[in-house]
Amino acid sequence: MKEVRKLAGQTLVYGMGTIIPRFLNYAVMTPFYTRIFSKELGQYGIITEMYAWMAIMLVLLTYGMETGFFRFAQKSDDAGKVYSTALLSLLITSSLFVILVNVFISPVSALMKYSNNQDYIRMFAGIVAIDAFAAIPFAKLRRENKPAIFSAIKIINVVITIALVVFLLKIAPGIWEKSTGWFKNVYDPGYKVGYVFLANLIASGCTLLLLLPYIVGIKLRFDSGLWYRMMAYSYPLLLAGLSGTLNDALDKVILRRMIGEEDGLAVVGKYGAGYKIGVLMALFIQMFRFAAEPFFFERAKHADARTTYAEVMKYFIIVMLIMFLFINLYISGFQYIIAFAYREAIVVVPIISMGYLMYGIYVNHSIWYKLNDMTIYAVYITFAGALITVIINVLFIPVYGYMASAWAHIASYGSMILLSFVLAEKRYKVNYNMRQFIPYFLMAVTMVIFGKYFKYPGIVAELVINTVLIIIFIGYAQYKDQLLSVFFSRK
């Protein structure tokens, strides 16, 4: 229990660097984008699709090196050499990526269907390259248990992005109209979406500057032998990460191409807006992962490690189900995050949020192959999930539209959980006793279905009834598993 409380505390601190920036993004940028682009749904579709591409490319350019760094720093007597080798590796590959994209800008932009906006692709390459390189300094902060610095830099990044986007899209047009000087020649009020990427690029550059003390202050060494061992460990994680990201991002890319060029970006924009609410679950999973990965590796040295992993899984599932209820039972409030023109897509929120909960279970369970240097199994598992994602999207988007994309997340992550448990059975079995969670899932899903179809007499009654439902769920969890003692006990 003590170890679970320690992880919970670290998760909350890392949450400052995850929840606050993402909350600012959701509470400020999503309402802002969906309102300023509300009459031009295709423009928000561009933002949704481009950030889906960014997620895919970030996995390629980090190629599992974060986890490789944790693993080899744990095993090595010279963690500095491990860090330097990983850092230089990402510096070289990120630089090559930017160079190649700019050299082959015409075919790359044509492939991504942005031939008329090559500047978007150039900025896209810069953002991805900087963020990929920054992954290792951020990993160093996590390994050295410096969550406050980690969180502060993440928050500053988002604040800069928000300030620039609001200025460039809302304030600058008014200045441009009244200006007769240099600003009139520099600013283009019709550029719009391009300024979103420009703001992100500047913010990523500022993040890199803030990370410089953890980059320039080290002795640069590149150990080729160590690098080959790290790559042998990490490349399966690259393939697994790529497959996992395809599960998360490929639906937006497929949607545009299957719906057609005329309406594709508009549909992607609507789906992306509804998806933004459901993906709130991912915020908590990400902050948990930041704390859990180094915690799990450190805990592996102890004899009772498997018991700890089972305890962590239990409380993780319960807390995530509470978040699932919170998002879906208060959807009447969360819907205002997006503009009215996009709100028809909130129908995907329960499906997407449950899909992410299942992904969190997989993230928790996946420690078995990371601890035992069996990362090749990550490839098998996530490739199977990605294949299911592609099949469901291709077969059912023509019939069910973006609802097929939403349900593909459930099918994909569910299959990954099952396959992970099957493969771990004879290799690193942990007694998670997953049957104990069936009542929790049944209760949570029943409550959400009730909230969706029950005719409330008014908003006040809706808030009161749904709050009571959440309290009942927490009370049940406290009765069965002493949930609150994890967070409030001082023993």
N, C-alpha and C positions, 0 to 999 in steps of 0.2 A: 504493500500500500504506500509506503514511503517513497518508493521509486516512481509510482504512478503519480503521486502528488508533485514530485520533482519535475516530471515530464510535463504535467499540467501547467506548472508555473512557468517553465521555459516556453511552452506553447503560447501562453498569454503574452509573454514579453515579445516573442517573435511576431505575435499578432499585431503588435504596434506597427511593425514594418510591413504587414500584409493587409490587415483589416482597415487601418486608417487610410493608407493610400488608395486601396480599392474602394473603400467607402466614399472617399472624396471623388473618385472616378465615377462611381455609380450615382452618388447624390448630386454631383455637379455636372459632369461631362455627359453622361447618358441623357439626362433631361435636356441639356443644352443642345446636344447633337440632334436628338429626335425632334426637337422643336425648330431649330434653325434650318434643318434639312427636311422638315415635315412635308413641304410641297414638292420636294424633289427626292422621293424615296430612294431613287437609284444612287444618290450621293452617299447616303448612309450605308447602302449596300456595298459601295466601294470600300468604305472604312471597315465594315465587317469582314469582307473578303480579304482585304490586304492584311489585316491583323491575324486572320487565319493562316495566311501564307507565312507571316512572321513567326508564328508559333512553330510551324513545321521546320522552317529554316534554322531557328534557334536550337532545335534538337540536333539537327545535322552539324551545326557549327560548334556545339559543345561536346558532341560525341561521347557522352557518358563520363566525361573527365571529372565532373564534380564528385560523383560517387567513387571514381577511381582514386581521386585525391584523398578522400576520407579513408578509403581502405588501405592505401599504401602508406599514408602518413601514420596510421595506427600501427602498421607492421614494421615501419622503418625507425631506426635510431636517428636518422637525419631527416626530419620532417621538412626542413627548409629546402633541401635538395628536391624533394617531391613537389613542393609548392612551386619552386622555380622552373622545374621541368614542365609541369602542367601549364604554368603561365606562359612560357615561351612557345609551347606548342599551340596554344590558342591564339597567341599574338600572330604567329606565322599564318595559320589557316584563316583567321579573320581578315588579315591584310590581303591575302590572296583572293578571298571571296570578293572584297570590294573592287580590287583591280579587275578581276575577270568579268564581273557584272558590268563594269563601265566599258571594258573593251568590247564585250558582246552585247551591248545594250539593246540593239535592234532585235536580234532573235529572242532575247530574254523577255523583253516587253511584249513582243508578238505572242510568245508562248503563254504569257499571263493575261493576254488580251487587253493590254494597256499601251498599244503602239502610239497612241496620240498623247500619252502622258508619261513619257520616258523619265521625266523629272521625278515622278512618284517612285519609280523603280530605283533610281539613284539614291534617293533619300531612304527608301526601304532598305537598301543594301547597307548604308551607313548605320542605321539604327540597329539592325540585326548584328552587324560586326561588332559594334561597341558593346551591346548587351551580352553577346556571347563571350567576349574577352573578359568582361566584368564579372562573369559567373565565378571565376576562380578566386579573385579577391573577396567576393561575398562569401564563398565557401570557407575561406580562411577565417573570416570573422565568426562564422558559425562554429568552426572547429575550436576556436580560441574562446568560445563562450562570451562573445561581445554583442549580444543581441541589441543593446541600446544603440550602438553605433550603426549596426546593420539597419535597424528600424529608422533611425534619423535620416540616413542617406536615401532610403527608399521613399520616405515621406517627402523629402526635399525634391526628389525627382518628379513626383506627382504634382506638388505645388507649383513647380516651375512650368510643367506642361499645362496645367489649368490656367495659370496666369497668362501664358503666351497665347493659348487658344482663345480665351475670352477677349484678350486685347486684339488679336488679329482678325477675329470673326465678328466681334460685337462693337468694339470701341474704334478700331482703326478705320472702318468705313466712314464714320462720322467725321473723323479727322481728315480723311482723304477728300471728302466733299468740300470742306472749307479751306483746304490747303492750296497754296499756289507755288510752293517751293519744292524742295527735293522729295518730300514724302509723296507728292503727286506722281512723281516719276518712278518711285521705288515700289509703292504698294499697288496691288491689283485686286480690287474688290470682287472680281469674278473668279479668283483663284480658289477660294473656299476650301475644298477638301485638301488641296495641296498644303495649306497652312496648318492643317492638323498634323501632317507628317513632318513639316518643318519644325513645329513646336516640339514634337517627340524627339526629333534628331538633336535639337539644342539641349533638351533636358537630359538625354543620354550622354551628351558630351560633358555636361556639368557633373553628372554622376561619376564619370570617369575621372574628372579633376578631383572630386572629393575622395576617390579611392587611391589617388596617387601615393599617399604616405604608405600604403600597403603594397605598392608596386615598385617604387624607386628606392625604397629603403632596404631592399634585400640584395643579397649577393646572387647575381644571375649565373646559374649553372644549368647546363643541359646534359643530362645523363642519358645517352641513347639506349643503353641496355635497360635502364629503368623505364624509359618511355615505351619501349617495345612491350615490356611486361604490363605496363599500365594500359596500353592499347589492347593487348590480348584480353585483359579483364574488362575493359570499357566498351570495346566495339559491340559486344552483344547488347549492352545497355543502350548504345546508339540505335541499333536496329529495333530494340524493344521500345525505346523512347519514341522513335519515329512512328512505329505502328500505333503506340498509344496516342500520340498527338494526332495522327490521322483519324483515330476514333473521335477525337474531340473537334477537329477542325475541317476534316474533309467534307462533311455534310454541306458546309457553306459553299465550297468550291464546286461540288457536284450539283447542288441546287441551281446555281446560275446557269450551268451548261445544259441541264436537262429541261429547265423551264423555258430556256431560249433567251436570246440577247435582248429582245424587246422588253420583257417583263422580269427577266432573271434577277437583275440587281435590286429591283423593287421588292421581290419576294424575299431575297436574301436579307434586305434591310429590315423587313417586318419580322422575319424569323430571328434575326440577330438581336432585335430589340427585346422580344419575348425571352429569348435565350439568356439575355443579360440578367434578368431577374432570377431565373433558375440557377444560374451559375454562381449566385451568392454562396451556395454550398461549397463551391470550389475554394472560396477564400479561407474557410476554416480548415479545409483539407490541406491547403498549401501551408498555412501557418503551422499546422500539426507536423507536416512533413519536414519543414525546416528544423524543428526541434527534435523530431523523432529519429531522423537518420543518424546523426552523431550519437544520440542517446542509445539507440539499438546496438551500434557498433561497440560502444563503451561497455554496455551491459552484457555483451556476449562473453566476457571474461568470467562472469559469475556463474556459480553452479545452478542457481535458480532462475537463469535467464528465461527459460521457456515459460515458467510460471508468470514471470513479469510480462512477457509478450501477450500471454492469454488475458491477463488483467487489463493491459492497455487496450486490447481489442474490445473487450467488454464495455469499458467506459467510453471508448471512442464511438461505438455504435449507438449507445444510448444518447450521448450528447448530440451526435449528428441527427438522430431521429427527432430530438427536440428542435434542432434548427430547421429540419424539414417541416415540422408542424408550424413553427414560427413564421416561416416564409409563406406557406400555403394557406394558413388560417387567417393571416393578416394581409392577404393578397389585395384586398380592397384599398389598402394604403400603399402597398408596394407598386401597384399598377401606375401610380402617378409618377414613378421614375421615368416612364416613357410617355411620349406625346400620344394624344388620343388616336391619331392616324395609325398607330402601331399596336393598339391595345387588343386587337383581335387575336394577336399571337400569344397572349398570356395563357392561353389554353395549354401551351407546352410546358408551363412552369412546373407542375407536379411531376411530369415525366422526366424533365431535365434534372430537377433537384434529386429525385430518387436515383437517377442514373449516376449522378456524382457521388451520392452516398455509397452506392455499390463500388464505384471507383476507389473511394476511400478505404473500403474493406480490402480491396485488392492491394492497395499501397501498403496497408498494415501487414498483410499476409506475405507480401513479396520479400520480406526480410530474409526468408529462408534461403533463397538462392544467392543473395548478396553476401551473407555471412559465410557461405560455404564455397565461394568462388565458382558458383554454378550459373553464372549470368547468361549462359547460352539458353537456359530454359526461359528466360525473359523474352527471348526472341520468339520461341514457339508459342508462348501464351499470348503475347500482344499481337503477333501476326494473325493468330486465329481470330482475335477480337477485331482487328482491322478488316479482315476478310468478310466477317459477318456485317460490319458497318457498310462496306462497299456493296455487298449483295443486297442488303435490305434497301439501301438508298436507291440503287439502280432499278430494282424490281418494283418498288412501291411508291417512289416519288411521283411517277406519272398518274397514279391512282389517288394517293392520299396527300400529295404535296409535302409541305414541311413537317406534317405530323409523322410521316414515315422516318424522317431524319431524327426526330425526337425519340421515337420508340427504338431506333437503332442503337441509341446509347444504352438503354436497358438491356437489350439483347447482347450487345457486345461486352459490356462490363460484367454481366451475369455469367457469360461463358468464360470470361477470364478468371473469375473467382473459382468456378468449378474446376477448371483445368489446373489452376495453381494448387488447389487442395489435393487433387489427384496426384500430381507430380511430386508434391512435398511429402506424401504419405510415407514413402520408404526412404526419403533422403534427409528430411529434417522435420519430423512430425511434432507439432505443438497441439496440445489438447485444448482447442478453442471452445468446444462444446457449442457449436453454432445453433443447435436445436433450442437452446435457452432463449434465443432472440426471436423465435417465431411469434410469441404473444406480443412482443414489442412492435414488430412490423405490422401484424394484423391490427393492433390497436391504432397505430399511427395512420395507416392507410384508410381504415374505416373512418377515422375522424376527418381526414381530408375529403373523402367522398361525401361525408355528411355536410361538411362546410360548403362544398361545391353545389349540392342539390337542394339543401334545406332553404326554404323561403323565409328569410329573417324579416321581422316586422320593421326593422330599421337598422341604421348603422350602429347605434348604441347597443342594441340587442345583439347584433353580430359580434361586436367587440367583446361584450360581456360573456356571451356563450362560448366563443372560441377561446377566450382567456381561461375560462373554467376547464375546458377540454385539455388545454396545455398543463394546467395545474394538476388535473387528474393523472395525466401521463407522468409528470414528474413525481407525484405522490406514489404511483405504482412503482416507479424505478427506485425511489427511496426505500419503499417497503421491501422490494425484492433484493436490491443490491447496494443499499446504503450509498446512493450516488453522491449526495451532498457531502458526505464525510471525506470524499476524495479531495474536495476543494476547501473545506473549512476545518478539518481536523488538524490539530497541531502535534499529534503524537508521532 
